[in-house]
Amino acid sequence: MGRKAAKSANQPQGLKRPREDVEAGSPEKPVKRKRQANDLSMVELYNDLAAESEEIRLEAAKQLILKFSPENKPSSTDVLKALNRLISGLCTHRKAARFGFCVTLTELLRLIFAPSAASIEGLDLSVETLLKKVEKQTKPEGNVSGLERRNHLIGKLFAYKAVLQSSILIEPELAMDSWNELLDLIYGMARDTPWLREECALVLVQTIETLPVKAKIEPCVRAISERLVSYKIANTPEGIAIWLALQEQYASTLPANVWHDNDPISMKNRPKLAKVLKGDIQSSLGSDESEAVKSSATNANPQFAWNTLLSKVLQMDSESKAARTDASKSQFGQLWLSIVDAQLFGSSSSHERKSWGFKLFAQMIGQVPEWTFPALFSPNFMRTLRNQTSKNDRFLHAAALLAWKAIARRAQSTPESSLPIIVELTSKNGTADFEHSSKAETLEKIALAADDNALRKIVRHLQSLLIRPETTEQNVADHRRQTIADLLLNIVKHYTKYDDLIAEFSEKDNWLRNTLDLLVEHAYFNPSQSAKARKVPSPPISDSSRAMFQERLSSCLTRLQPVAAGSQTSYGVIVVDKIRSKAAEKAFEQIFKADESVQETLEKAYETFDVVKVSDKSDGKASVFQGLTLLYAFTFIQIFNGDTDAIMMLHDLDASYKAISNPKKGASSESQDGFIEILLSFLGNTRTLFHKIAIEAFTAFAPEITLEGLRSMTDILDTEETLEGQKQLFAQADEEEDVAESDEDEDMEDASDVEMVGDAKDGESSSDESEDSDSSDSDSEDEDDDDDELTQFNNKLALTLQTSGLAANGDGSDEDSDDSDMDDEQMMALDPHLSNIFKQRSQITGKKQREEAKQNVIRFKSRVLDLLAVFLDKQFSNPLSLEVLLPVLRLTRASANKQFTDRSAKLLHSTLAKSNKPLPQLEDAEPAWEILKTIHEEAKQGGASTAHGGACSAASLHVVRTLVNADSDNYAKVVDVYAESQKNWFMDRKSEVRDSMFSQFLNWSARSRSATKAEAE
């Protein structure tokens, strides 16, 4: 007999509990209101049991359990009502509600049936009646939908789970009959309801794992074991999970003749195990058994039996030292390859099975130790992962990306796993081809998750892949090398711990030093005959790959430029030192070849460079020498990149160094300002790196700038944005096309072969806003335009020739060829048509060249404006800063390029508003007077531009402040200048000078007078 909940002996049977007496004369309304409030409170608690928040559910469960605890003497009616409500609440479609009601029901049953609990008056409840109550409360009534029936079946199972987990069947005494009845109900559901089989098995596994290890419990365990066979569940994935749970502590209870050696994991059972886990019941069971057990329902996720099985073998391997050193010999490795890799990721596997595999991998990658990775990243898995992530339209693309994200999470949670993950993904069963951007981003995240020591090993591994990209095809090797170089670049770009790395940079085996070292090696050197075989790239580094490595190195230096590498040494200097060091080694052969005169120039420049690096900076010119060092270093890099014109800059640098280091020895201003030409050359380089170097060097040299040097830059701002302006800026030689017609379009005479920065956009405000290209692939947009134009030209030409009777493509037969030849009259008739076609082609080309020239000039002027912005900021108190005002003002005119109008106006307003900096100290006021008058003349040229008018007023007031600061008597002359301008403005109704220019001057005068008066007082 099952146990009964305790019942009071004094309570008569069949009578209702009498209501407590109400005091005479008192109304019953307060009692009714109290009951209503109590009912409302219960409704709120039951609602909270169904809340999505676990915290809210647990709090509600706690309140309900306390309310119906025997110690609080609840009525039997209320307890039974609560049990009914909890059981019926399990039949909801809401998952959170099932968990909340199940936990509450479990704990309430435990309290009610506890032997030490106080009796609940009038409660007559046994386990047998409880099971009947479950059956009644979870049985759908009437004609209900299939979904409703499904919810009631799930609710019934959860009620059975609550009964099992409450331990009321085994404590304090064993109720074996009820135990067997409950097992029959659960096993029956597992056999007859395939879609619920996994949940049934999970309930049984959890029960086995929570049973106390006592002798009296063995009949219970044996009952579970026997029903595996009698209900034909043993040869199902769920049966395996139950079997493994029993095997852990109750192996003696397992039935015979199901698995060889009673161990599903043994090698002899692998074929059968694979079929069972895939749900192939017909193959794993006999005909009679397969008819008795329905096939499992289609499931989007792998059954928990997979995870149970893999966790089991992983536990076995953890006790074996051999398994931890060689994944291929481990139980986990063998099982993964034979069951998961072969069965779920095999070429004949269905999409459903492969989806299972990806999800199973995502689960395991977060659990398994690192020594299992060589097995986990198995051949079929890696092949499927590559295929499914290569294109967005692949059927399992989303599932494969989830696996990638799981890999990244593992690396971020355990940084020490980054190295083995990258090794597996890029070699062995992996590949260095990362076609999809998300995969490249994931690899980057994995690498950046590693600590510096692991990152050093990752760089070493990537270096080995650069040398041996595991292919003999040159184009494939080039692609893989570019992919790896991109990964290295992104690591450098997004690494965040440079402050900690600086102190360790001098160490030889540092990840960043090694990265720069390998980029230098592959960008500028070939292995020599004496190089070790393992250091020789195979296939060899191609010219295109070498150029790509140079670009990646340049991009790395762009990122590293703001970062000091120990003692404020530039990484550019470190790269040059590496190149010089490797050039002296026998194992390398430098790509750059110089003749005797060039080599002599280089050697001399090296000597000066070495002196500049260690020059005495005690005279306050530390920043100047640092800037000179930068220019030397990156001039060398330009030369090594193949820019032979950069060799001439070494002479200018030498002259500048002598002028700066010996200013009292008659050094000419041309020598002092020679470096301006070098800076302009750097600005003309398309790479962002050289632009940034120019700005940094200019910042250092700004105090040394003379008027001539400054004007060589400001003059550039007045250059026209045309082909002629481009030739003027870049000193190009005319390379005009020879034309057949004397009346050829004049624009073609201005055409030249321009190889400058032709992809600038009108919207660029500064080249600092762009980064070096991360890919050596050129922008194909312009090439596509060229192809379209060429195709159109060829079509017109072919049509003209065909109309004239000449086969353009030579498709005619030999015997007809004579007939197709044109005579002189036909040629004369065709000539005007051909001339017209070629003229149209010339016009298109000329238009394109003009546009490219415009963009080249705009970008160059933009970069020069960057330098002048630096000068205005850093040399605000330098009288020469006034010379910058007018050229910048002219850029704000209405007729100027819109890009420069806004940017120049903002530059003047933001810079001149810094009143906290000392004003320029004038030794000679005459140039300032001239600048002030010219600004007032410039104010007439704005074309009604608001930006121009405001900028002119700001610039004028800045010069006024400077003049009055130098001598207060200058104010009277300033008033005369403004008065003359205001008179002309008033008389000329078409004047474009804005009235705010005069009002702002008056406002400034008033403020200045008040400030002077206050100081006097």
Secondary structure, 3 states (H helix, E strand, C coil): CCCECCCCCCCCCCCCCCCCCCCCCCCCHHHHHHHHHHHHHHHHHHHHHCCCCHHHHHHHHHHHHHHCCHHHCCCHHHHHHHHHHHHHHCCCCCHHHHHHHHHHHHHHHHHHCCCCCCCCCCCCCEHHHHHHHHHHHCCCCCCCCHHHHHHHHHHHHHHHHHHHHCCCCCCCCCCHHHHHHHHHHHHHHHHHCHHHHHHHHHHHHHHHHHCCCCHHHHHHHHHHHHHHHHCCCCCCHHHHHHHHHHHHHCHHHCCCCCCHHHCCCCHHHHHHHHHHHCCCHHHHCCHHHHHHCCCCCCCCCCCHHHHHHHHHHHHHHHCCHHHHHCHHHCHHHHHHHHHHHHHHCCCCCCHHHHHHHHHHHHHHHCCCCHHHHHHHCCHHHHHHHHHHHCCCCCCCHHHHHHHHHHHHHHHHHCHHHHHHHHHHHHCCCCCCCCCCHHHHHHHHHHHHHCCHHHHHHHHHHHHHHHHCCCCCCHHHHHHHHHHHHHHHHHHHHHCCCHHHHHHHCCCCCCHHHHHHHHHHHHHHEEECCCCCHHHCCCCCCCHHHHHHHHHHHHHHHHHHCCCCCCCCCCHHHHHHHHHHHHHCCCCEEECCCCCHHHHHHHHHHHHHHHHHHCCCCCCCCHHHHHHHHHHHHHHHHHHHCCCCCHHHHHHHHHHHHHHHHCCCCCCCHHHHCHHHHHHHHHHHCCCHHHHHHHHHHHHHHHHHCCHHHHHHHHHHHHCCCCHHHHHHHHCCCCCCCCCCCCCCCHHHHHCCCCCCCCCCCCCCCCHHHCCCCCCCCCCHHHHHHHHHHHHHHHHHHHHHHHHCCCCCCCCCCHHHHHHHCCCHHHHHHHHHHHHHHHHHHHHHHHHHHHHHHHHHHHHHHHHHHHHHHHHHHHCCCCHHHHHHHHHHHHCCCCCCCHHHHHHHHHHHHHHHCCCCCCCCCCCCCHHHHHHHHHHHHHHHHCCCCHHHHHHHHHHHHHHHHHHHHHCCCHHHHHHHHHHHHHHHHHHCCCCCCCCHHHHHHHHHHHHHHHHHHHHHC
